[in-house]
Amino acid sequence: MWGGVQVARSARTLRVLETAHPPTYYIPWDDVARELLQPAPGGSFCEWKGPARYWSLVRGNKSLPSHAWSYPQPLAGAEALADCVAFYARGLECSVGGLPATPQPGGFYGGWVTPDLAGPFKGDPASEGW
């Protein structure tokens, strides 16, 4: 949810786990309010998933720049992500299975932390060398 507007809702997410990270949830595009997303400049490359494309959430005069990302042409082994998008939890009201989710520490990582998880997680202070 973003300011009372549903951005996405799904029972078909892909839960991706990476070392020292809380889960990142990739949501099928069919379960996303695509009209709220606009392409954002820039991109990045993950050695495991491939080239990422970024998306901004936009509603009227409000925006959350580069707040979602997708892998339209993922590397071998990550093909299931091709039709999905993930969101940073900051600035959104997120939940997983009814539990509230907060953003993974740090500004770059996209994991969602629920009360049932214990860290430390990459992004915490002094975790740069992990």
N, C-alpha and C positions, 0 to 999 in steps of 0.2 A: 504494500500500500504506500502511496505517496500523496500526502495531503488529503486523505480520504478517498482517493481514486485507486482502484485496483489496477496494478501494473501487470501482475501475473498471478496465476493460481494453477497448480498442477499436482496431480498424483503420479506423474510420469517423469519426474526429474531424474537426472543422472547425478549421482553423488560421487564426486571425484576426490580421492584422497592422495595427498602428496606428503612427503616426509616433513614432519614438524609443522604441519599446517592443519587447521580445522577444515572440515569438508567445504568444498565449493560445489554449489548446486547449479547444474545446467538445465535450463527449462526449455522444453520443446517450443519452437516458434508458434505453433498452433495454440499454445496456452498463454500467450503474451498479448497484451494490448499494443500491437505493432504501431498503431497510430500515434503512440506516445514517444516512439523512438525515431531519431534522425541520425544519419551517419555523422560521425565525429572525425576530425582530422587525426592523423597519426596512426600508429599501430605498434605492434611489438612482435617478438618471435619467441616462442617457447620451444626448447629443444625436444620436448616430448609430444607437444600438441601441434606445433607449426605456427604459421602466421595468424595473428589475431587482428580482428577488425573491431573498432570501438564505436559505441553508440551513445548519444546523449538523450536523456529524458527531457521532453519539452511539452509544456502545457501552457498555452497562452503566453504570458510574459515570464513564466517561471521555467527554469531549466536546471538540470544536474548534468554538467558537461562530462563527457567520457565516462559515464556511469555504468555502462554495460559493455560486454565484449562477446565476440563469437569467433568461431574457427570455421569459416565457410569451406575451406579446403584443408582439412587437418591432415597431419602426417599419418602414415600407416600405423595402425594400432589405436588411433584416436578417432576413427571414422564416425563413431556414434555421436560425436559432438557437432557434426556438420549441420544438423538441423536444430541446433539449440543456441541459447544465449544465457549468459550468466550476469548477475548484477552485484555490484558492491552493496553491502548492507547499510553503509552509512547514508543517512538522509532518508532512509526508507523504514517502514515498519515491516519487518520480516519475521516469519515464523516457520518452524519445521515441525510437523506433527503436533501442532498446538503449542509448542514451546517457543518463546521469544528468541530471536537470533540477533546478535550484535556483531559489528564488524570485527574482523581479524585486526589485531594491532598493526599499526603502520599505515602508510598511505597507499602502498602499491598492491598489497595482496588482497584477494577477494574471498577468503574463507568466511564462513558464518559460524559464530560461536554460540552454542546453546548451553543452558545451565547444566546439562549432563556431561559436558566436556571439561577436561582438565588440561592446562598447558604445562609448561610454557609453549608458546607458539612463535614461529618465525614472525618477526615484526615487533616483538617485545624489545624493550631497550637491551642493548648488548647482544642481540641475536644476529647482527650483520655477518658474522663469520661462520654461521651454521651452514 
